[in-house]
């Protein structure tokens, strides 16, 4: 017996995709909180996106967040920007 395809409503699909989230780990690196589920893969496939794209995007975003969190050093005196606030 062939299985009938199960279609999702737009709100249900969005709710399922909202479950893809990143969390900051103890080493201050952001990682995907959970693996991508089969349902999420099916929804993403409709948009031409696969699991590897999500993983590489999460890695790239983690690197950007890590770089943004690092304080910039002033090249002239070697102090951090926060030191010059007062």
PyMOL Python script that loads the backbone (N, CA, C, O; Angstrom):
from pymol import cmd

cmd.read_pdbstr("""\
ATOM      1  N   UNK A   1       0.839  -1.172   0.000  1.00  0.00           N
ATOM      2  CA  UNK A   1       0.000   0.000   0.000  1.00  0.00           C
ATOM      3  C   UNK A   1       0.890   1.243   0.000  1.00  0.00           C
ATOM      4  O   UNK A   1       1.787   1.369   0.834  1.00  0.00           O
ATOM      5  N   UNK A   2       0.644   2.145  -0.922  1.00  0.00           N
ATOM      6  CA  UNK A   2       1.427   3.376  -1.038  1.00  0.00           C
ATOM      7  C   UNK A   2       0.991   4.361   0.041  1.00  0.00           C
ATOM      8  O   UNK A   2      -0.192   4.481   0.358  1.00  0.00           O
ATOM      9  N   UNK A   3       1.968   5.055   0.592  1.00  0.00           N
ATOM     10  CA  UNK A   3       1.666   6.013   1.646  1.00  0.00           C
ATOM     11  C   UNK A   3       1.234   7.341   1.023  1.00  0.00           C
ATOM     12  O   UNK A   3       1.882   7.841   0.104  1.00  0.00           O
ATOM     13  N   UNK A   4       0.153   7.898   1.520  1.00  0.00           N
ATOM     14  CA  UNK A   4      -0.350   9.177   1.045  1.00  0.00           C
ATOM     15  C   UNK A   4       0.546  10.296   1.589  1.00  0.00           C
ATOM     16  O   UNK A   4       0.849  10.310   2.782  1.00  0.00           O
ATOM     17  N   UNK A   5       0.977  11.241   0.731  1.00  0.00           N
ATOM     18  CA  UNK A   5       1.823  12.330   1.241  1.00  0.00           C
ATOM     19  C   UNK A   5       1.064  13.187   2.239  1.00  0.00           C
ATOM     20  O   UNK A   5      -0.119  13.473   2.055  1.00  0.00           O
ATOM     21  N   UNK A   6       1.740  13.586   3.280  1.00  0.00           N
ATOM     22  CA  UNK A   6       1.138  14.386   4.330  1.00  0.00           C
ATOM     23  C   UNK A   6       1.558  15.846   4.123  1.00  0.00           C
ATOM     24  O   UNK A   6       2.733  16.178   4.277  1.00  0.00           O
ATOM     25  N   UNK A   7       0.618  16.705   3.780  1.00  0.00           N
ATOM     26  CA  UNK A   7       0.913  18.104   3.519  1.00  0.00           C
ATOM     27  C   UNK A   7       0.752  18.919   4.791  1.00  0.00           C
ATOM     28  O   UNK A   7      -0.121  18.649   5.615  1.00  0.00           O
ATOM     29  N   UNK A   8       1.613  19.924   4.935  1.00  0.00           N
ATOM     30  CA  UNK A   8       1.568  20.785   6.111  1.00  0.00           C
ATOM     31  C   UNK A   8       0.981  22.136   5.733  1.00  0.00           C
ATOM     32  O   UNK A   8       1.085  22.570   4.586  1.00  0.00           O
ATOM     33  N   UNK A   9       0.368  22.792   6.699  1.00  0.00           N
ATOM     34  CA  UNK A   9      -0.067  24.168   6.481  1.00  0.00           C
ATOM     35  C   UNK A   9       1.145  25.083   6.630  1.00  0.00           C
ATOM     36  O   UNK A   9       2.164  24.693   7.199  1.00  0.00           O
ATOM     37  N   UNK A  10       1.025  26.289   6.119  1.00  0.00           N
ATOM     38  CA  UNK A  10       2.136  27.246   6.219  1.00  0.00           C
ATOM     39  C   UNK A  10       2.482  27.531   7.679  1.00  0.00           C
ATOM     40  O   UNK A  10       3.661  27.481   8.027  1.00  0.00           O
ATOM     41  N   UNK A  11       1.521  27.826   8.548  1.00  0.00           N
ATOM     42  CA  UNK A  11       1.882  28.056   9.958  1.00  0.00           C
ATOM     43  C   UNK A  11       2.562  26.848  10.604  1.00  0.00           C
ATOM     44  O   UNK A  11       3.475  27.012  11.413  1.00  0.00           O
ATOM     45  N   UNK A  12       2.124  25.640  10.253  1.00  0.00           N
ATOM     46  CA  UNK A  12       2.747  24.438  10.826  1.00  0.00           C
ATOM     47  C   UNK A  12       4.184  24.289  10.327  1.00  0.00           C
ATOM     48  O   UNK A  12       5.070  23.899  11.088  1.00  0.00           O
ATOM     49  N   UNK A  13       4.414  24.599   9.050  1.00  0.00           N
ATOM     50  CA  UNK A  13       5.768  24.506   8.499  1.00  0.00           C
ATOM     51  C   UNK A  13       6.685  25.539   9.146  1.00  0.00           C
ATOM     52  O   UNK A  13       7.832  25.237   9.476  1.00  0.00           O
ATOM     53  N   UNK A  14       6.184  26.748   9.325  1.00  0.00           N
ATOM     54  CA  UNK A  14       6.992  27.787   9.976  1.00  0.00           C
ATOM     55  C   UNK A  14       7.310  27.427  11.418  1.00  0.00           C
ATOM     56  O   UNK A  14       8.425  27.646  11.892  1.00  0.00           O
ATOM     57  N   UNK A  15       6.324  26.873  12.110  1.00  0.00           N
ATOM     58  CA  UNK A  15       6.551  26.465  13.496  1.00  0.00           C
ATOM     59  C   UNK A  15       7.616  25.375  13.577  1.00  0.00           C
ATOM     60  O   UNK A  15       8.434  25.356  14.497  1.00  0.00           O
ATOM     61  N   UNK A  16       7.593  24.471  12.603  1.00  0.00           N
ATOM     62  CA  UNK A  16       8.594  23.397  12.567  1.00  0.00           C
ATOM     63  C   UNK A  16       9.988  23.961  12.286  1.00  0.00           C
ATOM     64  O   UNK A  16      10.967  23.509  12.879  1.00  0.00           O
ATOM     65  N   UNK A  17      10.086  24.941  11.388  1.00  0.00           N
ATOM     66  CA  UNK A  17      11.392  25.531  11.066  1.00  0.00           C
ATOM     67  C   UNK A  17      11.913  26.414  12.192  1.00  0.00           C
ATOM     68  O   UNK A  17      13.124  26.589  12.325  1.00  0.00           O
ATOM     69  N   UNK A  18      11.024  26.969  13.003  1.00  0.00           N
ATOM     70  CA  UNK A  18      11.457  27.775  14.149  1.00  0.00           C
ATOM     71  C   UNK A  18      12.202  26.946  15.181  1.00  0.00           C
ATOM     72  O   UNK A  18      12.915  27.496  16.021  1.00  0.00           O
ATOM     73  N   UNK A  19      12.048  25.649  15.129  1.00  0.00           N
ATOM     74  CA  UNK A  19      12.733  24.765  16.070  1.00  0.00           C
ATOM     75  C   UNK A  19      14.217  24.631  15.761  1.00  0.00           C
ATOM     76  O   UNK A  19      14.978  24.133  16.591  1.00  0.00           O
ATOM     77  N   UNK A  20      14.641  25.072  14.570  1.00  0.00           N
ATOM     78  CA  UNK A  20      16.068  25.068  14.228  1.00  0.00           C
ATOM     79  C   UNK A  20      16.675  26.285  14.924  1.00  0.00           C
ATOM     80  O   UNK A  20      16.414  27.422  14.532  1.00  0.00           O
ATOM     81  N   UNK A  21      17.476  26.046  15.944  1.00  0.00           N
ATOM     82  CA  UNK A  21      18.039  27.155  16.701  1.00  0.00           C
ATOM     83  C   UNK A  21      19.469  26.857  17.116  1.00  0.00           C
ATOM     84  O   UNK A  21      19.904  25.708  17.183  1.00  0.00           O
ATOM     85  N   UNK A  22      20.181  27.944  17.392  1.00  0.00           N
ATOM     86  CA  UNK A  22      21.560  27.841  17.847  1.00  0.00           C
ATOM     87  C   UNK A  22      21.618  28.262  19.307  1.00  0.00           C
ATOM     88  O   UNK A  22      20.872  29.135  19.749  1.00  0.00           O
ATOM     89  N   UNK A  23      22.520  27.624  20.047  1.00  0.00           N
ATOM     90  CA  UNK A  23      22.740  27.992  21.443  1.00  0.00           C
ATOM     91  C   UNK A  23      24.231  28.197  21.663  1.00  0.00           C
ATOM     92  O   UNK A  23      25.062  27.597  20.981  1.00  0.00           O
ATOM     93  N   UNK A  24      24.554  29.047  22.619  1.00  0.00           N
ATOM     94  CA  UNK A  24      25.958  29.277  22.955  1.00  0.00           C
ATOM     95  C   UNK A  24      26.394  28.233  23.968  1.00  0.00           C
ATOM     96  O   UNK A  24      25.766  28.070  25.015  1.00  0.00           O
ATOM     97  N   UNK A  25      27.464  27.534  23.655  1.00  0.00           N
ATOM     98  CA  UNK A  25      27.998  26.501  24.526  1.00  0.00           C
ATOM     99  C   UNK A  25      28.938  27.119  25.557  1.00  0.00           C
ATOM    100  O   UNK A  25      29.177  28.327  25.540  1.00  0.00           O
ATOM    101  N   UNK A  26      29.457  26.312  26.431  1.00  0.00           N
ATOM    102  CA  UNK A  26      30.342  26.788  27.502  1.00  0.00           C
ATOM    103  C   UNK A  26      31.631  27.420  26.973  1.00  0.00           C
ATOM    104  O   UNK A  26      32.234  28.256  27.646  1.00  0.00           O
ATOM    105  N   UNK A  27      32.054  27.021  25.768  1.00  0.00           N
ATOM    106  CA  UNK A  27      33.286  27.577  25.192  1.00  0.00           C
ATOM    107  C   UNK A  27      33.013  28.833  24.363  1.00  0.00           C
ATOM    108  O   UNK A  27      33.852  29.247  23.563  1.00  0.00           O
ATOM    109  N   UNK A  28      31.823  29.444  24.560  1.00  0.00           N
ATOM    110  CA  UNK A  28      31.396  30.658  23.862  1.00  0.00           C
ATOM    111  C   UNK A  28      31.311  30.490  22.358  1.00  0.00           C
ATOM    112  O   UNK A  28      31.486  31.460  21.620  1.00  0.00           O
ATOM    113  N   UNK A  29      31.049  29.297  21.893  1.00  0.00           N
ATOM    114  CA  UNK A  29      30.848  29.025  20.473  1.00  0.00           C
ATOM    115  C   UNK A  29      29.385  28.643  20.288  1.00  0.00           C
ATOM    116  O   UNK A  29      28.846  27.830  21.039  1.00  0.00           O
ATOM    117  N   UNK A  30      28.757  29.228  19.292  1.00  0.00           N
ATOM    118  CA  UNK A  30      27.359  28.917  19.004  1.00  0.00           C
ATOM    119  C   UNK A  30      27.280  27.678  18.124  1.00  0.00           C
ATOM    120  O   UNK A  30      28.029  27.547  17.156  1.00  0.00           O
ATOM    121  N   UNK A  31      26.374  26.773  18.464  1.00  0.00           N
ATOM    122  CA  UNK A  31      26.175  25.544  17.700  1.00  0.00           C
ATOM    123  C   UNK A  31      24.684  25.283  17.574  1.00  0.00           C
ATOM    124  O   UNK A  31      23.878  25.801  18.348  1.00  0.00           O
ATOM    125  N   UNK A  32      24.324  24.453  16.562  1.00  0.00           N
ATOM    126  CA  UNK A  32      22.929  24.043  16.432  1.00  0.00           C
ATOM    127  C   UNK A  32      22.528  23.276  17.684  1.00  0.00           C
ATOM    128  O   UNK A  32      23.281  22.432  18.171  1.00  0.00           O
ATOM    129  N   UNK A  33      21.347  23.570  18.199  1.00  0.00           N
ATOM    130  CA  UNK A  33      20.892  22.948  19.437  1.00  0.00           C
ATOM    131  C   UNK A  33      20.523  21.484  19.221  1.00  0.00           C
ATOM    132  O   UNK A  33      20.809  20.642  20.072  1.00  0.00           O
ATOM    133  N   UNK A  34      19.891  21.173  18.092  1.00  0.00           N
ATOM    134  CA  UNK A  34      19.461  19.806  17.801  1.00  0.00           C
ATOM    135  C   UNK A  34      19.792  19.471  16.352  1.00  0.00           C
ATOM    136  O   UNK A  34      20.069  20.358  15.545  1.00  0.00           O
ATOM    137  N   UNK A  35      19.759  18.206  16.040  1.00  0.00           N
ATOM    138  CA  UNK A  35      19.929  17.778  14.658  1.00  0.00           C
ATOM    139  C   UNK A  35      18.693  18.184  13.852  1.00  0.00           C
ATOM    140  O   UNK A  35      17.604  18.349  14.402  1.00  0.00           O
ATOM    141  N   UNK A  36      18.881  18.342  12.552  1.00  0.00           N
ATOM    142  CA  UNK A  36      17.766  18.673  11.657  1.00  0.00           C
ATOM    143  C   UNK A  36      16.897  17.424  11.498  1.00  0.00           C
ATOM    144  O   UNK A  36      17.403  16.359  11.145  1.00  0.00           O
ATOM    145  N   UNK A  37      15.599  17.548  11.756  1.00  0.00           N
ATOM    146  CA  UNK A  37      14.702  16.399  11.686  1.00  0.00           C
ATOM    147  C   UNK A  37      14.303  16.115  10.239  1.00  0.00           C
ATOM    148  O   UNK A  37      14.516  16.938   9.348  1.00  0.00           O
ATOM    149  N   UNK A  38      13.726  14.943  10.025  1.00  0.00           N
ATOM    150  CA  UNK A  38      13.279  14.553   8.683  1.00  0.00           C
ATOM    151  C   UNK A  38      12.197  15.508   8.174  1.00  0.00           C
ATOM    152  O   UNK A  38      12.178  15.849   6.992  1.00  0.00           O
ATOM    153  N   UNK A  39      11.308  15.932   9.050  1.00  0.00           N
ATOM    154  CA  UNK A  39      10.254  16.874   8.661  1.00  0.00           C
ATOM    155  C   UNK A  39      10.859  18.206   8.234  1.00  0.00           C
ATOM    156  O   UNK A  39      10.438  18.790   7.236  1.00  0.00           O
ATOM    157  N   UNK A  40      11.849  18.687   8.989  1.00  0.00           N
ATOM    158  CA  UNK A  40      12.514  19.937   8.641  1.00  0.00           C
ATOM    159  C   UNK A  40      13.260  19.796   7.322  1.00  0.00           C
ATOM    160  O   UNK A  40      13.260  20.723   6.512  1.00  0.00           O
ATOM    161  N   UNK A  41      13.896  18.652   7.095  1.00  0.00           N
ATOM    162  CA  UNK A  41      14.594  18.413   5.832  1.00  0.00           C
ATOM    163  C   UNK A  41      13.625  18.461   4.660  1.00  0.00           C
ATOM    164  O   UNK A  41      13.955  19.005   3.606  1.00  0.00           O
ATOM    165  N   UNK A  42      12.426  17.894   4.833  1.00  0.00           N
ATOM    166  CA  UNK A  42      11.413  17.900   3.774  1.00  0.00           C
ATOM    167  C   UNK A  42      10.983  19.328   3.444  1.00  0.00           C
ATOM    168  O   UNK A  42      10.851  19.687   2.274  1.00  0.00           O
ATOM    169  N   UNK A  43      10.766  20.134   4.472  1.00  0.00           N
ATOM    170  CA  UNK A  43      10.355  21.526   4.259  1.00  0.00           C
ATOM    171  C   UNK A  43      11.473  22.308   3.580  1.00  0.00           C
ATOM    172  O   UNK A  43      11.225  23.056   2.635  1.00  0.00           O
ATOM    173  N   UNK A  44      12.694  22.140   4.055  1.00  0.00           N
ATOM    174  CA  UNK A  44      13.830  22.849   3.478  1.00  0.00           C
ATOM    175  C   UNK A  44      14.070  22.430   2.027  1.00  0.00           C
ATOM    176  O   UNK A  44      14.458  23.252   1.197  1.00  0.00           O
ATOM    177  N   UNK A  45      13.841  21.168   1.726  1.00  0.00           N
ATOM    178  CA  UNK A  45      14.024  20.656   0.370  1.00  0.00           C
ATOM    179  C   UNK A  45      13.099  21.375  -0.617  1.00  0.00           C
ATOM    180  O   UNK A  45      13.459  21.559  -1.780  1.00  0.00           O
ATOM    181  N   UNK A  46      11.915  21.780  -0.160  1.00  0.00           N
ATOM    182  CA  UNK A  46      10.978  22.514  -1.012  1.00  0.00           C
ATOM    183  C   UNK A  46      11.554  23.860  -1.445  1.00  0.00           C
ATOM    184  O   UNK A  46      11.147  24.408  -2.469  1.00  0.00           O
ATOM    185  N   UNK A  47      12.498  24.393  -0.673  1.00  0.00           N
ATOM    186  CA  UNK A  47      13.137  25.670  -0.989  1.00  0.00           C
ATOM    187  C   UNK A  47      14.537  25.484  -1.573  1.00  0.00           C
ATOM    188  O   UNK A  47      15.256  26.460  -1.781  1.00  0.00           O
ATOM    189  N   UNK A  48      14.923  24.241  -1.836  1.00  0.00           N
ATOM    190  CA  UNK A  48      16.241  23.965  -2.405  1.00  0.00           C
ATOM    191  C   UNK A  48      17.363  24.066  -1.398  1.00  0.00           C
ATOM    192  O   UNK A  48      18.508  24.326  -1.770  1.00  0.00           O
ATOM    193  N   UNK A  49      17.058  23.865  -0.134  1.00  0.00           N
ATOM    194  CA  UNK A  49      18.057  23.950   0.936  1.00  0.00           C
ATOM    195  C   UNK A  49      18.233  22.562   1.531  1.00  0.00           C
ATOM    196  O   UNK A  49      17.259  21.846   1.764  1.00  0.00           O
ATOM    197  N   UNK A  50      19.496  22.187   1.775  1.00  0.00           N
ATOM    198  CA  UNK A  50      19.740  20.887   2.388  1.00  0.00           C
ATOM    199  C   UNK A  50      20.385  21.061   3.758  1.00  0.00           C
ATOM    200  O   UNK A  50      20.680  22.177   4.185  1.00  0.00           O
ATOM    201  N   UNK A  51      20.595  19.948   4.431  1.00  0.00           N
ATOM    202  CA  UNK A  51      21.125  19.961   5.791  1.00  0.00           C
ATOM    203  C   UNK A  51      22.535  20.551   5.843  1.00  0.00           C
ATOM    204  O   UNK A  51      22.876  21.265   6.785  1.00  0.00           O
ATOM    205  N   UNK A  52      23.352  20.253   4.831  1.00  0.00           N
ATOM    206  CA  UNK A  52      24.720  20.777   4.814  1.00  0.00           C
ATOM    207  C   UNK A  52      24.732  22.300   4.734  1.00  0.00           C
ATOM    208  O   UNK A  52      25.585  22.946   5.342  1.00  0.00           O
ATOM    209  N   UNK A  53      23.799  22.871   3.994  1.00  0.00           N
ATOM    210  CA  UNK A  53      23.720  24.332   3.900  1.00  0.00           C
ATOM    211  C   UNK A  53      23.417  24.930   5.271  1.00  0.00           C
ATOM    212  O   UNK A  53      24.006  25.941   5.653  1.00  0.00           O
ATOM    213  N   UNK A  54      22.512  24.317   5.999  1.00  0.00           N
ATOM    214  CA  UNK A  54      22.158  24.802   7.345  1.00  0.00           C
ATOM    215  C   UNK A  54      23.371  24.709   8.269  1.00  0.00           C
ATOM    216  O   UNK A  54      23.655  25.641   9.021  1.00  0.00           O
ATOM    217  N   UNK A  55      24.083  23.585   8.211  1.00  0.00           N
ATOM    218  CA  UNK A  55      25.255  23.400   9.080  1.00  0.00           C
ATOM    219  C   UNK A  55      26.353  24.398   8.759  1.00  0.00           C
ATOM    220  O   UNK A  55      26.942  24.972   9.675  1.00  0.00           O
ATOM    221  N   UNK A  56      26.649  24.623   7.467  1.00  0.00           N
ATOM    222  CA  UNK A  56      27.710  25.570   7.111  1.00  0.00           C
ATOM    223  C   UNK A  56      27.296  26.999   7.433  1.00  0.00           C
ATOM    224  O   UNK A  56      28.129  27.808   7.840  1.00  0.00           O
ATOM    225  N   UNK A  57      26.016  27.316   7.257  1.00  0.00           N
ATOM    226  CA  UNK A  57      25.534  28.653   7.613  1.00  0.00           C
ATOM    227  C   UNK A  57      25.636  28.877   9.119  1.00  0.00           C
ATOM    228  O   UNK A  57      26.000  29.966   9.565  1.00  0.00           O
ATOM    229  N   UNK A  58      25.318  27.857   9.896  1.00  0.00           N
ATOM    230  CA  UNK A  58      25.414  27.968  11.359  1.00  0.00           C
ATOM    231  C   UNK A  58      26.871  28.162  11.783  1.00  0.00           C
ATOM    232  O   UNK A  58      27.160  28.949  12.684  1.00  0.00           O
ATOM    233  N   UNK A  59      27.776  27.448  11.137  1.00  0.00           N
ATOM    234  CA  UNK A  59      29.201  27.592  11.456  1.00  0.00           C
ATOM    235  C   UNK A  59      29.693  28.992  11.113  1.00  0.00           C
ATOM    236  O   UNK A  59      30.417  29.610  11.894  1.00  0.00           O
ATOM    237  N   UNK A  60      29.299  29.491   9.945  1.00  0.00           N
ATOM    238  CA  UNK A  60      29.701  30.829   9.524  1.00  0.00           C
ATOM    239  C   UNK A  60      29.134  31.884  10.466  1.00  0.00           C
ATOM    240  O   UNK A  60      29.833  32.826  10.840  1.00  0.00           O
ATOM    241  N   UNK A  61      27.869  31.728  10.850  1.00  0.00           N
ATOM    242  CA  UNK A  61      27.245  32.664  11.770  1.00  0.00           C
ATOM    243  C   UNK A  61      27.930  32.633  13.133  1.00  0.00           C
ATOM    244  O   UNK A  61      28.107  33.676  13.763  1.00  0.00           O
ATOM    245  N   UNK A  62      28.314  31.449  13.588  1.00  0.00           N
ATOM    246  CA  UNK A  62      29.026  31.315  14.857  1.00  0.00           C
ATOM    247  C   UNK A  62      30.352  32.065  14.817  1.00  0.00           C
ATOM    248  O   UNK A  62      30.725  32.730  15.783  1.00  0.00           O
ATOM    249  N   UNK A  63      31.059  31.955  13.700  1.00  0.00           N
ATOM    250  CA  UNK A  63      32.344  32.661  13.570  1.00  0.00           C
ATOM    251  C   UNK A  63      32.142  34.172  13.572  1.00  0.00           C
ATOM    252  O   UNK A  63      32.929  34.904  14.173  1.00  0.00           O
ATOM    253  N   UNK A  64      31.091  34.642  12.901  1.00  0.00           N
ATOM    254  CA  UNK A  64      30.801  36.074  12.893  1.00  0.00           C
ATOM    255  C   UNK A  64      30.444  36.577  14.291  1.00  0.00           C
ATOM    256  O   UNK A  64      30.885  37.653  14.695  1.00  0.00           O
ATOM    257  N   UNK A  65      29.656  35.812  15.022  1.00  0.00           N
ATOM    258  CA  UNK A  65      29.287  36.207  16.380  1.00  0.00           C
ATOM    259  C   UNK A  65      30.507  36.216  17.302  1.00  0.00           C
ATOM    260  O   UNK A  65      30.643  37.091  18.157  1.00  0.00           O
ATOM    261  N   UNK A  66      31.382  35.244  17.122  1.00  0.00           N
ATOM    262  CA  UNK A  66      32.584  35.187  17.948  1.00  0.00           C
ATOM    263  C   UNK A  66      33.487  36.378  17.655  1.00  0.00           C
ATOM    264  O   UNK A  66      34.060  36.963  18.575  1.00  0.00           O
ATOM    265  N   UNK A  67      33.620  36.741  16.387  1.00  0.00           N
ATOM    266  CA  UNK A  67      34.448  37.884  16.013  1.00  0.00           C
ATOM    267  C   UNK A  67      33.844  39.195  16.520  1.00  0.00           C
ATOM    268  O   UNK A  67      34.574  40.098  16.926  1.00  0.00           O
ATOM    269  N   UNK A  68      32.522  39.299  16.497  1.00  0.00           N
ATOM    270  CA  UNK A  68      31.861  40.516  16.972  1.00  0.00           C
ATOM    271  C   UNK A  68      31.968  40.659  18.484  1.00  0.00           C
ATOM    272  O   UNK A  68      31.956  41.775  19.004  1.00  0.00           O
ATOM    273  N   UNK A  69      32.073  39.546  19.189  1.00  0.00           N
ATOM    274  CA  UNK A  69      32.140  39.593  20.647  1.00  0.00           C
ATOM    275  C   UNK A  69      33.526  39.949  21.160  1.00  0.00           C
ATOM    276  O   UNK A  69      33.670  40.405  22.294  1.00  0.00           O
ATOM    277  N   UNK A  70      34.552  39.744  20.330  1.00  0.00           N
ATOM    278  CA  UNK A  70      35.912  40.060  20.768  1.00  0.00           C
ATOM    279  C   UNK A  70      36.115  41.573  20.769  1.00  0.00           C
ATOM    280  O   UNK A  70      35.812  42.236  19.777  1.00  0.00           O
ATOM    281  N   UNK A  71      36.618  42.118  21.856  1.00  0.00           N
ATOM    282  CA  UNK A  71      36.882  43.563  21.881  1.00  0.00           C
ATOM    283  C   UNK A  71      38.045  43.908  20.951  1.00  0.00           C
ATOM    284  O   UNK A  71      39.017  43.161  20.837  1.00  0.00           O
ATOM    285  N   UNK A  72      37.917  45.061  20.288  1.00  0.00           N
ATOM    286  CA  UNK A  72      38.975  45.483  19.367  1.00  0.00           C
ATOM    287  C   UNK A  72      40.077  46.194  20.148  1.00  0.00           C
ATOM    288  O   UNK A  72      39.805  46.998  21.040  1.00  0.00           O
ATOM    289  N   UNK A  73      41.315  45.886  19.799  1.00  0.00           N
ATOM    290  CA  UNK A  73      42.457  46.531  20.451  1.00  0.00           C
ATOM    291  C   UNK A  73      42.819  47.793  19.696  1.00  0.00           C
ATOM    292  O   UNK A  73      42.793  47.822  18.466  1.00  0.00           O
ATOM    293  N   UNK A  74      43.155  48.831  20.433  1.00  0.00           N
ATOM    294  CA  UNK A  74      43.629  50.065  19.836  1.00  0.00           C
ATOM    295  C   UNK A  74      45.098  49.859  19.478  1.00  0.00           C
ATOM    296  O   UNK A  74      45.912  49.545  20.347  1.00  0.00           O
ATOM    297  N   UNK A  75      45.436  50.033  18.211  1.00  0.00           N
ATOM    298  CA  UNK A  75      46.798  49.747  17.760  1.00  0.00           C
ATOM    299  C   UNK A  75      47.826  50.707  18.338  1.00  0.00           C
ATOM    300  O   UNK A  75      48.993  50.342  18.477  1.00  0.00           O
ATOM    301  N   UNK A  76      47.418  51.937  18.679  1.00  0.00           N
ATOM    302  CA  UNK A  76      48.376  52.921  19.171  1.00  0.00           C
ATOM    303  C   UNK A  76      48.916  52.584  20.553  1.00  0.00           C
ATOM    304  O   UNK A  76      50.130  52.562  20.758  1.00  0.00           O
ATOM    305  N   UNK A  77      48.019  52.321  21.506  1.00  0.00           N
ATOM    306  CA  UNK A  77      48.490  52.083  22.870  1.00  0.00           C
ATOM    307  C   UNK A  77      48.213  50.670  23.373  1.00  0.00           C
ATOM    308  O   UNK A  77      48.546  50.360  24.517  1.00  0.00           O
ATOM    309  N   UNK A  78      47.618  49.807  22.558  1.00  0.00           N
ATOM    310  CA  UNK A  78      47.390  48.426  22.953  1.00  0.00           C
ATOM    311  C   UNK A  78      46.238  48.228  23.912  1.00  0.00           C
ATOM    312  O   UNK A  78      46.051  47.129  24.434  1.00  0.00           O
ATOM    313  N   UNK A  79      45.453  49.285  24.158  1.00  0.00           N
ATOM    314  CA  UNK A  79      44.328  49.183  25.087  1.00  0.00           C
ATOM    315  C   UNK A  79      43.072  48.767  24.333  1.00  0.00           C
ATOM    316  O   UNK A  79      42.974  48.919  23.115  1.00  0.00           O
ATOM    317  N   UNK A  80      42.132  48.246  25.077  1.00  0.00           N
ATOM    318  CA  UNK A  80      40.844  47.883  24.503  1.00  0.00           C
ATOM    319  C   UNK A  80      39.951  49.119  24.453  1.00  0.00           C
ATOM    320  O   UNK A  80      40.133  50.051  25.236  1.00  0.00           O
ATOM    321  N   UNK A  81      38.983  49.129  23.529  1.00  0.00           N
ATOM    322  CA  UNK A  81      38.076  50.264  23.399  1.00  0.00           C
ATOM    323  C   UNK A  81      37.317  50.531  24.690  1.00  0.00           C
ATOM    324  O   UNK A  81      37.089  51.688  25.040  1.00  0.00           O
ATOM    325  N   UNK A  82      36.913  49.460  25.417  1.00  0.00           N
ATOM    326  CA  UNK A  82      36.143  49.648  26.638  1.00  0.00           C
ATOM    327  C   UNK A  82      36.942  50.414  27.696  1.00  0.00           C
ATOM    328  O   UNK A  82      36.357  51.072  28.556  1.00  0.00           O
ATOM    329  N   UNK A  83      38.274  50.332  27.638  1.00  0.00           N
ATOM    330  CA  UNK A  83      39.108  51.015  28.625  1.00  0.00           C
ATOM    331  C   UNK A  83      39.037  52.531  28.467  1.00  0.00           C
ATOM    332  O   UNK A  83      39.298  53.272  29.415  1.00  0.00           O
ATOM    333  N   UNK A  84      38.685  52.987  27.274  1.00  0.00           N
ATOM    334  CA  UNK A  84      38.699  54.432  26.993  1.00  0.00           C
ATOM    335  C   UNK A  84      37.342  55.081  27.190  1.00  0.00           C
ATOM    336  O   UNK A  84      37.166  56.237  26.805  1.00  0.00           O
ATOM    337  N   UNK A  85      36.380  54.389  27.771  1.00  0.00           N
ATOM    338  CA  UNK A  85      35.055  54.939  27.920  1.00  0.00           C
ATOM    339  C   UNK A  85      34.974  55.998  29.009  1.00  0.00           C
ATOM    340  O   UNK A  85      34.121  56.881  28.914  1.00  0.00           O
ATOM    341  N   UNK A  86      35.800  55.958  30.021  1.00  0.00           N
ATOM    342  CA  UNK A  86      35.692  56.885  31.136  1.00  0.00           C
ATOM    343  C   UNK A  86      36.860  57.810  31.187  1.00  0.00           C
ATOM    344  O   UNK A  86      36.934  58.664  32.070  1.00  0.00           O
TER     345      UNK A  86
END
""", "prot")
cmd.dss("prot")
cmd.show_as("cartoon", "prot")
cmd.util.cbc("prot")
cmd.orient("prot")
